[in-house]
Amino acid sequence: MTTTAVLGPGGFPAAGAALGGANGTNTEDRFLKLLVAQMRNQDPLNPMDNAQVTSQMAQIQTVSGIDKLNTTVQGLNAQFAQLQALSGAALVGRDVLIEGNRLIADADGSGHGGFELASPADRVRLEVLDASGRVIDASELGAMASGRHSFDWTPPPGVAAASAARFRIAATLGATAVNATAFTRDRVDAVSVGPTGLMLELAHFGPLAYDQVKAFD
C-alpha cells in the first residue's frame, strides 16, 4: 500500500495529516507538538499564515470528534448487546414458530404446529405424514381467515405419535387453492448474544438467529 504524505510549509508533514491514523490517545498533545515543530522550522520566506493554522486546527478537531463519536457508538453497542441478552433471557422456555413443516410431539404425545394463509379459505385440511411421506391422519379445520394460525394434533387410536414426522396444509376458497406457509413449533432452551446478534438455542433445531423466528407462542 502506498502512503502519501501531506507536507506543510518548509517540507514538514502537516500536523492534521500526521494524525490521520491516530487512535485518539493524547491526540491533542501530539497535534500541538507537531504544530510547534512546524512553526519553529518553517521557511522564513514562506511562513504559515492564519488560514493554514486554522485549517490544521479544524483537522485536529475533526479527528478528535471522530474518536469521541467512535467511543460513544462502541458504548451504545455494548449496552444494546446487554439489553438483548436481558430481553432474550425472558424467552427461555417459550415456544416459537419457525418456517418449516416438521411436526414435533411433546411429552403427552400431541403435535403442534402453525401455518399462515395468504387469503381467506372456506376449507382448510391438515394432513399428518410419516417419515416416508405417507398420510397417517387427516382432519378438517374448517373455514379460516387470512393470517397466521396454530393447531394441536392428537394422534387417533392406532397411530403412534412418534410416527408423525411432517404435516401439510391444503386450503381452498371455492375451487381456488389458497397459499399456505407451514410453521414448525419448537421450544427455546437457552439464549446467547453472538457477533450477528441474539441467538436462540432450540430444543430440536439447535441454534437459530432471532430474526428467523416468525412468532412466539
C-alpha positions in Angstrom: 0.0 0.0 0.0 1.4 3.4 -1.0 1.2 6.2 1.6 1.1 9.8 0.5 2.4 12.4 3.0 0.8 15.8 3.2 3.5 18.5 3.6 3.2 21.8 5.3 5.4 24.8 4.9 9.1 24.1 4.9 8.6 20.5 3.8 7.3 19.2 7.2 4.3 17.0 7.5 1.1 18.9 8.2 0.0 18.4 11.8 -3.5 17.3 10.9 -2.3 14.8 8.3 0.2 13.3 10.6 -2.7 12.4 13.0 -4.8 10.7 10.4 -4.2 7.3 11.9 -4.2 8.4 15.5 -6.2 6.2 17.8 -7.4 9.1 20.0 -4.8 8.7 22.8 -3.1 12.0 23.5 -4.2 13.2 20.1 -4.4 16.9 21.1 -0.9 16.8 22.7 0.6 15.2 19.6 -1.0 17.8 17.4 0.3 20.7 19.4 3.9 19.3 19.4 3.7 18.9 15.6 2.3 22.3 15.1 5.1 23.9 17.3 7.7 22.0 15.4 6.3 23.2 12.1 6.3 26.8 13.2 9.9 26.6 14.5 11.2 25.1 11.3 9.1 26.9 8.8 10.6 28.7 5.9 11.0 32.4 6.8 10.3 33.3 3.2 7.2 31.2 3.2 5.7 31.3 6.7 2.5 29.7 7.8 -0.5 32.1 7.6 -3.6 32.2 9.7 -5.6 30.2 7.2 -3.1 27.3 7.3 -3.1 27.3 11.1 -6.9 27.4 11.2 -7.1 24.6 8.6 -4.9 22.4 10.7 -6.9 23.3 13.9 -10.0 22.2 12.1 -8.3 18.9 11.1 -7.4 18.1 14.7 -11.0 18.9 15.8 -12.3 16.6 13.2 -10.0 13.7 14.3 -10.9 14.3 17.9 -14.6 14.4 17.2 -14.5 11.2 15.2 -12.6 9.5 18.1 -15.2 10.6 20.6 -18.1 9.5 18.2 -16.5 6.1 17.8 -16.2 5.7 21.6 -19.8 6.7 22.0 -21.0 4.2 19.4 -19.0 1.4 20.9 -20.6 2.1 24.3 -24.0 2.1 22.7 -23.3 -1.2 21.0 -22.2 -2.8 24.3 -25.3 -1.5 26.0 -27.5 -2.8 23.2 -25.9 -6.2 23.5 -26.6 -6.3 27.2 -30.2 -5.3 26.6 -30.6 -8.0 24.0 -29.2 -10.6 26.5 -31.6 -9.5 29.2 -34.6 -9.5 26.9 -33.6 -12.9 25.5 -33.5 -14.4 29.0 -37.3 -13.9 29.1 -37.7 -16.1 26.1 -36.2 -19.3 27.7 -38.9 -21.9 28.0 -41.3 -20.3 25.4 -42.4 -21.9 22.2 -41.5 -20.3 18.9 -42.8 -20.8 15.3 -40.2 -21.1 12.6 -40.7 -21.7 8.9 -40.9 -25.5 8.2 -43.3 -28.4 8.3 -41.8 -30.7 10.8 -44.3 -32.0 13.4 -42.7 -32.4 16.9 -44.6 -34.3 19.6 -44.5 -33.1 23.1 -44.4 -35.3 26.3 -48.1 -36.2 26.2 -47.8 -37.3 22.6 -49.6 -34.3 21.0 -48.1 -32.5 18.0 -48.2 -28.7 17.5 -47.6 -26.5 14.5 -48.8 -23.5 12.7 -49.4 -22.0 9.2 -50.2 -18.7 7.5 -52.9 -18.3 4.9 -52.3 -15.8 2.1 -56.1 -15.1 1.9 -59.3 -16.4 3.5 -60.2 -20.0 2.9 -63.5 -21.8 3.3 -61.8 -25.1 3.7 -58.6 -25.9 5.5 -57.3 -29.5 5.7 -54.5 -30.7 7.9 -52.6 -33.9 6.8 -50.0 -35.6 9.0 -47.3 -37.6 7.3 -44.8 -40.2 8.4 -41.1 -40.3 7.5 -41.9 -41.9 4.1 -44.4 -39.2 3.2 -47.5 -41.4 3.7 -50.6 -39.7 5.2 -51.3 -41.3 8.6 -54.0 -38.9 9.7 -56.1 -36.0 8.4 -58.6 -33.6 9.8 -60.7 -30.7 8.6 -60.0 -27.4 10.3 -63.0 -25.6 8.7 -63.1 -22.1 7.3 -60.3 -19.6 8.3 -59.4 -16.0 7.8 -56.1 -15.0 6.2 -53.1 -14.7 8.5 -51.3 -16.9 11.0 -52.9 -19.8 12.8 -51.8 -22.6 15.2 -53.0 -26.1 15.6 -52.7 -29.0 18.0 -52.8 -32.6 16.7 -53.7 -35.6 18.9 -53.0 -38.9 17.3 -56.0 -41.1 16.8 -56.2 -44.7 18.2 -53.8 -46.9 16.4 -51.4 -44.1 15.3 -48.3 -43.6 17.3 -47.2 -40.0 17.9 -43.6 -41.0 17.2 -44.6 -42.0 13.7 -45.6 -38.4 12.8 -42.8 -36.6 11.0 -44.3 -33.8 9.0 -47.5 -32.1 8.1 -49.1 -30.2 5.2 -51.9 -27.8 4.9 -54.3 -27.8 2.0 -56.5 -24.7 1.8 -59.1 -23.7 -0.8 -61.6 -20.9 -1.4 -64.2 -22.4 -3.6 -62.3 -24.1 -6.4 -59.2 -21.9 -5.9 -56.2 -23.1 -3.9 -55.0 -20.7 -1.2 -51.3 -20.5 -0.5 -50.4 -21.8 3.0 -46.9 -21.4 4.6 -46.2 -24.1 7.2 -44.5 -23.3 10.6 -42.9 -25.7 13.0 -43.2 -25.1 16.7 -40.1 -25.6 19.0 -39.0 -24.6 22.5 -36.3 -22.1 23.4 -33.8 -23.8 25.8 -31.2 -21.0 26.0 -30.2 -17.7 24.5 -26.8 -16.1 23.7 -25.5 -12.9 22.0 -23.2 -13.6 19.1 -21.4 -11.5 16.5 -24.6 -11.3 14.5 -27.0 -10.6 17.4 -29.3 -12.6 19.6 -29.2 -16.4 19.1 -31.8 -18.8 20.4 -30.9 -22.4 21.2 -33.9 -24.5 20.3 -34.7 -27.9 21.8 -34.8 -29.8 18.5 -33.3 -27.4 15.9 -30.3 -26.1 17.8 -29.0 -22.5 17.3 -31.2 -20.1 15.4 -30.9 -16.4 14.8 -33.6 -14.3 16.5 -34.8 -12.7 13.2 -35.7 -16.2 11.8 -38.5 -16.6 14.4 -41.9 -15.9 12.9 -43.9 -15.8 16.2 -43.8 -16.7 19.9 -46.5 -18.8 21.5 
